[in-house]
Amino acid sequence: MQLETYISDLLYRYDCVIVPQFGAFLTHRVSAKVHDTTHSFYPPKKVLSFNEQLQTNDGLLANYIAEIEKVPYPVAVEKIAKQVKAIKSYLIEGETIALQNIGDLILNTEGKVNFEPSQHINYLTDAFGLSQFTSSEITREVYKEQVETIEEAIPLTITPETRTSRPYLRYAAIALIALTIGGFAASKFYGNQIESHNEIAQDEANEQLDAQIQEATFIIDSPLPAATLTVEKPSGNYHIVAGAFRVEANSDKKVQQLRTQGFKARKIGVNRYGLHEVVYSSHTDRIEALKALRSIKRTNNPDAWLLVKTVD
């Protein structure tokens, strides 16, 4: 089993893939950037990191392996455990573990795992098809200096044009200017009158509307009391699974039993094996779901596991 292949597949869709009893591969998005010196353009991408502290099995990797290899969930968990045991033994011997399309793992002098991510793959699906490229430096021409050079070489002289005196044109121009000023003043006066009329009409309409609203408010003889209903609808793609039942009636009984215990239990549909799935609760936040899973494993059901699934 090539464990890195399954981890790589999941990193395209999820920001955290936990390898039980080993650690978690995390991704975070970085924006596109430009290198000022080399003039290279880099597309947005997901940057990989490794956290050795996150080792609790959330069911994501095991469920994916079980679905791909068509094996039961416990068998997938056992396969992961064997791979992790082999990886740890190689690391203790001082070898570097190269995970294809993910990165290299090696133990440091303190016995901690150092991770060097691979730079050959981008797990950000929004940037599919985008690659790094380098642009040549843009040289801008200074046109102002060229114009000044031309003006110095070829000086321009403006000569006023000689015209025959026509005094009647001067009077016509003065008359046109007077008419224009008068028309502008009349237009402004007319506009002010219209605006004043509109304000008065709007005030009267508002007074009539206020009177009608007051009349409609106090004419009610027997108003009904206001009622506020708050309906909480379970939501989220992270589900803590309590069990799966072939007979739907048994799944209904399980839901009622869990609700009696205080859980927000519900059915989330039928899986590909034809079983009715019942969950303790559903969560929108992955960290919150993991905390709830640990609490349920400790106090109620050690076999509970986390399912990532979109439910209508």
Buried (B, 14 or more C-beta within 10 A) or exposed (E): EEBBBBBBBBBBEBEBBBBBEBBBBBBEEEEEEEEEEEEEBBBBBBEBEBBEEBBBBBBBBBBBBBEEEEEEBEEBBEBBBEBBEEBBEBBEEEEEBEBEBBBEBBBEEEEEBBBEBBEEBBBBEEBEEBEEEEEEEEEEEEEEEEEEEEEEEEEEEEEEEEEEEEEEEEEEEEEEEEEEEEEEEEEEEEEEEEEEEEEEEEEEEEEEEEEEEEEEEEEEEEEEEEEEEEEEEBEBBBBBBBBBBEEEEBBBEBBEEBEEEEBBBBBBEEEEEEBBBBBBBBBEEBEEBBEBBEEBBEEBBEEBBBBBBEBE
